[in-house]
Amino acid sequence: MAGLLQKRSVNLAGHATSLALEPEFWAVLDAAAAADGLSLSGLVARIDEARGERPLASACRVFALERK
């Protein structure tokens, strides 16, 4: 069912971090990572570095909206 949150674990700075997003956002992030030659963790690490005070999940959603 679309819209339900899916949790995934990503490695940020050597630590496993759990991130919950809707499948539609994961699809965009997966495609963006592949297009940029990065792992999903690598892409999320870039988003994390640039997010400022915004929560990581929110920063990932904004990235996905801008990327799409």
N, CA, C and O atoms as CSV, one atom per row, in Angstrom:
chain,resi,resn,atom,element,x,y,z
A,1,MET,N,N,0.845,-1.176,0.000
A,1,MET,CA,C,0.000,0.000,0.000
A,1,MET,C,C,0.891,1.242,0.000
A,1,MET,O,O,1.798,1.347,0.826
A,2,ALA,N,N,0.652,2.157,-0.890
A,2,ALA,CA,C,1.447,3.377,-0.989
A,2,ALA,C,C,1.180,4.278,0.202
A,2,ALA,O,O,0.097,4.261,0.787
A,3,GLY,N,N,2.182,5.061,0.547
A,3,GLY,CA,C,2.013,6.034,1.605
A,3,GLY,C,C,2.455,5.575,2.984
A,3,GLY,O,O,2.676,6.410,3.861
A,4,LEU,N,N,2.591,4.280,3.199
A,4,LEU,CA,C,3.044,3.804,4.496
A,4,LEU,C,C,4.548,3.987,4.604
A,4,LEU,O,O,5.273,3.838,3.621
A,5,LEU,N,N,5.008,4.310,5.796
A,5,LEU,CA,C,6.438,4.504,5.993
A,5,LEU,C,C,7.179,3.177,5.935
A,5,LEU,O,O,6.715,2.159,6.448
A,6,GLN,N,N,8.343,3.217,5.297
A,6,GLN,CA,C,9.240,2.069,5.262
A,6,GLN,C,C,10.530,2.474,5.941
A,6,GLN,O,O,11.110,3.511,5.618
A,7,LYS,N,N,10.980,1.661,6.878
A,7,LYS,CA,C,12.229,1.936,7.578
A,7,LYS,C,C,13.372,1.245,6.855
A,7,LYS,O,O,13.257,0.099,6.423
A,8,ARG,N,N,14.476,1.969,6.733
A,8,ARG,CA,C,15.709,1.395,6.211
A,8,ARG,C,C,16.840,1.848,7.110
A,8,ARG,O,O,16.777,2.903,7.741
A,9,SER,N,N,17.861,1.040,7.155
A,9,SER,CA,C,19.045,1.374,7.920
A,9,SER,C,C,20.121,1.844,6.950
A,9,SER,O,O,20.397,1.178,5.952
A,10,VAL,N,N,20.722,2.980,7.240
A,10,VAL,CA,C,21.826,3.508,6.440
A,10,VAL,C,C,23.001,3.771,7.366
A,10,VAL,O,O,22.819,3.990,8.564
A,11,ASN,N,N,24.199,3.748,6.814
A,11,ASN,CA,C,25.400,3.965,7.594
A,11,ASN,C,C,25.854,5.409,7.420
A,11,ASN,O,O,26.213,5.817,6.315
A,12,LEU,N,N,25.840,6.178,8.493
A,12,LEU,CA,C,26.289,7.573,8.474
A,12,LEU,C,C,27.446,7.725,9.445
A,12,LEU,O,O,27.300,7.478,10.642
A,13,ALA,N,N,28.576,8.125,8.934
A,13,ALA,CA,C,29.770,8.352,9.764
A,13,ALA,C,C,30.081,7.130,10.627
A,13,ALA,O,O,30.444,7.261,11.796
A,14,GLY,N,N,29.937,5.947,10.043
A,14,GLY,CA,C,30.266,4.719,10.758
A,14,GLY,C,C,29.212,4.217,11.721
A,14,GLY,O,O,29.451,3.262,12.461
A,15,HIS,N,N,28.049,4.846,11.722
A,15,HIS,CA,C,26.978,4.445,12.630
A,15,HIS,C,C,25.722,4.101,11.837
A,15,HIS,O,O,25.343,4.820,10.912
A,16,ALA,N,N,25.083,3.001,12.206
A,16,ALA,CA,C,23.814,2.633,11.576
A,16,ALA,C,C,22.735,3.588,12.055
A,16,ALA,O,O,22.568,3.806,13.255
A,17,THR,N,N,22.016,4.146,11.114
A,17,THR,CA,C,20.939,5.083,11.408
A,17,THR,C,C,19.680,4.591,10.717
A,17,THR,O,O,19.717,4.233,9.540
A,18,SER,N,N,18.581,4.570,11.426
A,18,SER,CA,C,17.310,4.152,10.856
A,18,SER,C,C,16.566,5.371,10.337
A,18,SER,O,O,16.503,6.408,10.998
A,19,LEU,N,N,16.008,5.232,9.150
A,19,LEU,CA,C,15.305,6.334,8.503
A,19,LEU,C,C,13.993,5.797,7.958
A,19,LEU,O,O,13.982,4.786,7.256
A,20,ALA,N,N,12.892,6.457,8.270
A,20,ALA,CA,C,11.563,6.030,7.816
A,20,ALA,C,C,11.019,7.046,6.820
A,20,ALA,O,O,10.839,8.219,7.147
A,21,LEU,N,N,10.758,6.581,5.599
A,21,LEU,CA,C,10.196,7.410,4.534
A,21,LEU,C,C,9.139,6.620,3.786
A,21,LEU,O,O,9.080,5.393,3.870
A,22,GLU,N,N,8.312,7.336,3.060
A,22,GLU,CA,C,7.324,6.691,2.198
A,22,GLU,C,C,8.052,6.029,1.016
A,22,GLU,O,O,9.103,6.507,0.591
A,23,PRO,N,N,7.494,4.930,0.487
A,23,PRO,CA,C,8.141,4.213,-0.617
A,23,PRO,C,C,8.437,5.102,-1.826
A,23,PRO,O,O,9.438,4.910,-2.516
A,24,GLU,N,N,7.569,6.064,-2.073
A,24,GLU,CA,C,7.779,6.951,-3.222
A,24,GLU,C,C,9.069,7.758,-3.079
A,24,GLU,O,O,9.766,7.996,-4.066
A,25,PHE,N,N,9.386,8.175,-1.860
A,25,PHE,CA,C,10.630,8.912,-1.625
A,25,PHE,C,C,11.834,7.988,-1.724
A,25,PHE,O,O,12.871,8.370,-2.266
A,26,TRP,N,N,11.699,6.765,-1.196
A,26,TRP,CA,C,12.798,5.809,-1.327
A,26,TRP,C,C,13.110,5.540,-2.800
A,26,TRP,O,O,14.277,5.425,-3.174
A,27,ALA,N,N,12.097,5.440,-3.619
A,27,ALA,CA,C,12.312,5.171,-5.044
A,27,ALA,C,C,13.139,6.278,-5.696
A,27,ALA,O,O,14.045,6.000,-6.482
A,28,VAL,N,N,12.827,7.528,-5.370
A,28,VAL,CA,C,13.586,8.655,-5.934
A,28,VAL,C,C,15.008,8.646,-5.389
A,28,VAL,O,O,15.956,8.865,-6.143
A,29,LEU,N,N,15.173,8.398,-4.105
A,29,LEU,CA,C,16.520,8.368,-3.519
A,29,LEU,C,C,17.348,7.233,-4.099
A,29,LEU,O,O,18.529,7.424,-4.389
A,30,ASP,N,N,16.758,6.061,-4.275
A,30,ASP,CA,C,17.479,4.930,-4.887
A,30,ASP,C,C,17.937,5.287,-6.298
A,30,ASP,O,O,19.083,5.028,-6.666
A,31,ALA,N,N,17.043,5.880,-7.087
A,31,ALA,CA,C,17.382,6.254,-8.463
A,31,ALA,C,C,18.461,7.334,-8.492
A,31,ALA,O,O,19.368,7.282,-9.323
A,32,ALA,N,N,18.370,8.311,-7.591
A,32,ALA,CA,C,19.361,9.386,-7.536
A,32,ALA,C,C,20.731,8.838,-7.148
A,32,ALA,O,O,21.746,9.235,-7.721
A,33,ALA,N,N,20.761,7.939,-6.190
A,33,ALA,CA,C,22.033,7.335,-5.779
A,33,ALA,C,C,22.664,6.589,-6.945
A,33,ALA,O,O,23.858,6.735,-7.207
A,34,ALA,N,N,21.868,5.790,-7.645
A,34,ALA,CA,C,22.381,5.029,-8.786
A,34,ALA,C,C,22.878,5.960,-9.890
A,34,ALA,O,O,23.935,5.725,-10.476
A,35,ALA,N,N,22.124,7.003,-10.168
A,35,ALA,CA,C,22.500,7.959,-11.224
A,35,ALA,C,C,23.794,8.692,-10.885
A,35,ALA,O,O,24.564,9.055,-11.775
A,36,ASP,N,N,24.024,8.906,-9.595
A,36,ASP,CA,C,25.224,9.625,-9.158
A,36,ASP,C,C,26.387,8.681,-8.837
A,36,ASP,O,O,27.452,9.133,-8.416
A,37,GLY,N,N,26.190,7.383,-9.033
A,37,GLY,CA,C,27.241,6.407,-8.758
A,37,GLY,C,C,27.549,6.247,-7.276
A,37,GLY,O,O,28.684,5.967,-6.891
A,38,LEU,N,N,26.525,6.429,-6.454
A,38,LEU,CA,C,26.684,6.339,-5.004
A,38,LEU,C,C,25.851,5.197,-4.443
A,38,LEU,O,O,24.889,4.746,-5.064
A,39,SER,N,N,26.234,4.742,-3.269
A,39,SER,CA,C,25.349,3.861,-2.515
A,39,SER,C,C,24.256,4.741,-1.907
A,39,SER,O,O,24.391,5.963,-1.853
A,40,LEU,N,N,23.193,4.117,-1.459
A,40,LEU,CA,C,22.138,4.875,-0.784
A,40,LEU,C,C,22.708,5.576,0.445
A,40,LEU,O,O,22.383,6.734,0.709
A,41,SER,N,N,23.556,4.876,1.196
A,41,SER,CA,C,24.181,5.492,2.372
A,41,SER,C,C,25.040,6.691,1.981
A,41,SER,O,O,25.062,7.696,2.692
A,42,GLY,N,N,25.738,6.594,0.866
A,42,GLY,CA,C,26.552,7.712,0.396
A,42,GLY,C,C,25.715,8.924,0.052
A,42,GLY,O,O,26.082,10.054,0.376
A,43,LEU,N,N,24.587,8.690,-0.606
A,43,LEU,CA,C,23.688,9.791,-0.941
A,43,LEU,C,C,23.092,10.411,0.317
A,43,LEU,O,O,23.051,11.635,0.447
A,44,VAL,N,N,22.636,9.580,1.234
A,44,VAL,CA,C,22.041,10.098,2.471
A,44,VAL,C,C,23.100,10.860,3.278
A,44,VAL,O,O,22.778,11.847,3.939
A,45,ALA,N,N,24.355,10.412,3.230
A,45,ALA,CA,C,25.426,11.135,3.922
A,45,ALA,C,C,25.588,12.536,3.330
A,45,ALA,O,O,25.790,13.496,4.074
A,46,ARG,N,N,25.502,12.667,2.016
A,46,ARG,CA,C,25.581,13.994,1.382
A,46,ARG,C,C,24.415,14.876,1.815
A,46,ARG,O,O,24.588,16.056,2.120
A,47,ILE,N,N,23.229,14.284,1.835
A,47,ILE,CA,C,22.044,15.033,2.277
A,47,ILE,C,C,22.222,15.458,3.730
A,47,ILE,O,O,21.908,16.591,4.094
A,48,ASP,N,N,22.726,14.550,4.553
A,48,ASP,CA,C,22.935,14.824,5.977
A,48,ASP,C,C,23.901,15.992,6.175
A,48,ASP,O,O,23.669,16.850,7.027
A,49,GLU,N,N,24.969,16.028,5.404
A,49,GLU,CA,C,25.972,17.092,5.533
A,49,GLU,C,C,25.398,18.468,5.193
A,49,GLU,O,O,25.847,19.481,5.730
A,50,ALA,N,N,24.407,18.501,4.303
A,50,ALA,CA,C,23.873,19.775,3.814
A,50,ALA,C,C,22.562,20.187,4.477
A,50,ALA,O,O,22.010,21.232,4.131
A,51,ARG,N,N,22.054,19.409,5.405
A,51,ARG,CA,C,20.690,19.632,5.896
A,51,ARG,C,C,20.543,20.728,6.926
A,51,ARG,O,O,19.425,21.184,7.166
A,52,GLY,N,N,21.608,21.166,7.536
A,52,GLY,CA,C,21.492,22.185,8.577
A,52,GLY,C,C,20.717,21.668,9.765
A,52,GLY,O,O,21.003,20.586,10.279
A,53,GLU,N,N,19.724,22.445,10.209
A,53,GLU,CA,C,18.927,22.083,11.384
A,53,GLU,C,C,17.703,21.229,11.044
A,53,GLU,O,O,16.997,20.767,11.941
A,54,ARG,N,N,17.455,21.021,9.756
A,54,ARG,CA,C,16.288,20.251,9.322
A,54,ARG,C,C,16.463,18.777,9.713
A,54,ARG,O,O,17.566,18.245,9.585
A,55,PRO,N,N,15.428,18.120,10.176
A,55,PRO,CA,C,15.513,16.677,10.459
A,55,PRO,C,C,15.916,15.900,9.193
A,55,PRO,O,O,15.562,16.282,8.078
A,56,LEU,N,N,16.650,14.820,9.388
A,56,LEU,CA,C,17.168,14.063,8.253
A,56,LEU,C,C,16.058,13.562,7.330
A,56,LEU,O,O,16.184,13.660,6.109
A,57,ALA,N,N,14.985,13.031,7.888
A,57,ALA,CA,C,13.892,12.533,7.041
A,57,ALA,C,C,13.303,13.660,6.203
A,57,ALA,O,O,13.002,13.466,5.025
A,58,SER,N,N,13.138,14.820,6.795
A,58,SER,CA,C,12.615,15.972,6.055
A,58,SER,C,C,13.582,16.388,4.954
A,58,SER,O,O,13.162,16.691,3.837
A,59,ALA,N,N,14.867,16.404,5.265
A,59,ALA,CA,C,15.872,16.775,4.270
A,59,ALA,C,C,15.866,15.789,3.101
A,59,ALA,O,O,16.048,16.189,1.951
A,60,CYS,N,N,15.660,14.517,3.388
A,60,CYS,CA,C,15.603,13.511,2.316
A,60,CYS,C,C,14.368,13.715,1.443
A,60,CYS,O,O,14.437,13.570,0.223
A,61,ARG,N,N,13.255,14.045,2.056
A,61,ARG,CA,C,12.034,14.307,1.283
A,61,ARG,C,C,12.202,15.537,0.388
A,61,ARG,O,O,11.810,15.512,-0.778
A,62,VAL,N,N,12.781,16.608,0.929
A,62,VAL,CA,C,13.008,17.821,0.139
A,62,VAL,C,C,13.960,17.527,-1.012
A,62,VAL,O,O,13.730,17.965,-2.139
A,63,PHE,N,N,15.034,16.782,-0.730
A,63,PHE,CA,C,15.973,16.400,-1.791
A,63,PHE,C,C,15.233,15.647,-2.885
A,63,PHE,O,O,15.409,15.944,-4.066
A,64,ALA,N,N,14.412,14.681,-2.511
A,64,ALA,CA,C,13.682,13.870,-3.488
A,64,ALA,C,C,12.737,14.742,-4.323
A,64,ALA,O,O,12.643,14.563,-5.537
A,65,LEU,N,N,12.048,15.669,-3.687
A,65,LEU,CA,C,11.150,16.558,-4.429
A,65,LEU,C,C,11.917,17.442,-5.405
A,65,LEU,O,O,11.470,17.662,-6.531
A,66,GLU,N,N,13.058,17.942,-4.978
A,66,GLU,CA,C,13.863,18.783,-5.856
A,66,GLU,C,C,14.490,17.982,-6.989
A,66,GLU,O,O,14.648,18.490,-8.099
A,67,ARG,N,N,14.846,16.731,-6.709
A,67,ARG,CA,C,15.516,15.870,-7.687
A,67,ARG,C,C,14.546,15.364,-8.747
A,67,ARG,O,O,14.909,15.210,-9.913
A,68,LYS,N,N,13.333,15.113,-8.336
A,68,LYS,CA,C,12.329,14.543,-9.238
A,68,LYS,C,C,12.021,15.558,-10.300
A,68,LYS,O,O,11.198,15.303,-11.178
